[in-house]
Amino acid sequence: MKLVIKIILASIVSTFAFIGAMGAANPWPAFAVGFGSWFLLIWSLTPSGGIKQDRREREQAMEDLMREWERTRRNRY
C-alpha cells in the first residue's frame, strides 16, 4: 500500500513538473523536479544496510542480556 502511494505521488509531481516545463522559458528546473521525484522514489525503495546493521546489533545485545539474565537466575537456586 505504501508503495502504491509513493508511485502515485511521484507520478503526480512529475506530471505537473513536465507540463510546467513545456510552457516555461527555462524548463530545466521543472525537469529537475520531475526526474528528482522519480529518483527519490527509487532511492526510498532501495534497502539500507545501516538499518539492518542496527537491528542486528540490537538483537545481539538482547541475546547477550537474556544469556546473562539466565546465568544469574540459575546461580540463585
JOZI-V50044 format. One record per backbone hydrogen bond with DSSP energy under -1.0 kcal/mol. CO is the residue of the C=O (numbers start at 0). NH is the residue of the N-H. E is the energy in kcal/mol with one decimal. If there is no record, write none. Layout:
co = <CO CO>
nh = <NH NH>
e = <E E>
This chain:
co = <0 1 2 3 4 5 6 7 8 9 10 11 12 13 14 15 16 17 26 27 28 29 30 31 32 33 34 35 36 37 38 39 40 47 48 49 50 51 52 53 54 55 56 57 58 59 60 61 62 63 64 65 66 67 68 69 70>
nh = <4 5 6 7 8 9 10 11 12 13 14 15 16 17 18 19 20 21 30 31 32 33 34 35 36 37 38 39 40 41 42 43 44 51 52 53 54 55 56 57 58 59 60 61 62 63 64 65 66 67 68 69 70 71 72 73 74>
e = <-2.0 -2.1 -2.5 -2.5 -2.5 -2.5 -2.4 -2.4 -2.4 -2.5 -2.4 -2.2 -2.1 -2.6 -2.4 -2.3 -1.7 -1.1 -2.3 -2.4 -2.0 -2.6 -2.9 -2.0 -1.9 -1.0 -2.3 -2.7 -1.7 -2.5 -2.7 -2.1 -1.0 -1.2 -2.2 -2.2 -2.2 -2.4 -2.5 -2.3 -2.5 -2.4 -2.4 -2.3 -2.4 -2.4 -2.3 -2.5 -2.4 -2.5 -2.5 -2.3 -2.4 -2.4 -2.0 -2.2 -1.9>
